[in-house]
């Protein structure tokens, strides 16, 4: 079950490839970062950054809900696992949220 769950989390991460180029550019520029709740956050908010964050987070929320329903677990359980995975996959020098809600470079 754990292996299946981990594989599903990987699929969630890969399902965002439609926005991957813009998302990766924004991450590399230090405009966005991964939050502890499994969603993307704006490190340096602007209209364009906020729009990207909203789009990515809407897709993530839909996928988390789909996985939660399929595996009879809470959305929070899915998003917590996704957060850990996303943070572990975040490249050095990109931003992640630290527990008190502050942004730090990995």
C-alpha positions, 0 to 999 in steps of 0.5 A, spaced: 500 500 500 505 504 501 509 503 495 502 504 491 501 511 495 508 513 493 507 511 486 501 515 486 504 521 489 509 521 484 504 521 478 501 527 482 507 531 481 508 529 474 501 531 472 503 538 473 507 538 467 502 542 463 505 548 467 512 545 468 516 550 464 513 556 467 513 553 474 520 551 473 522 558 471 518 561 476 521 556 481 528 558 479 527 565 479 525 565 486 518 567 485 514 561 488 516 555 492 513 549 495 509 550 502 508 545 507 501 544 506 502 541 499 501 547 495 505 552 491 506 559 494 508 566 492 515 568 494 514 574 491 507 575 489 505 579 483 499 578 478 503 573 474 506 569 479 499 569 483 495 567 477 501 561 476 500 559 483 492 559 483 492 555 476 497 550 479 494 549 486 487 548 483 490 542 479 493 540 485 487 540 489 483 536 484 488 531 483 489 530 491 481 530 492 481 524 486 486 520 490 483 521 497 477 519 494 480 513 490 484 511 497 479 513 502 483 517 505 483 525 507 485 530 502 490 533 508 493 526 508 494 526 500 497 533 501 501 532 506 505 526 503 505 530 496 508 536 500 514 532 503 515 529 496 515 536 493 520 539 498 525 533 497 525 534 490 526 541 490 532 543 487 538 546 492 537 554 491 529 554 490 524 556 496 521 551 501 516 554 506 519 552 513 514 550 519 513 557 522 511 560 515 517 563 512 521 562 506 528 559 506 532 557 500 533 549 500 
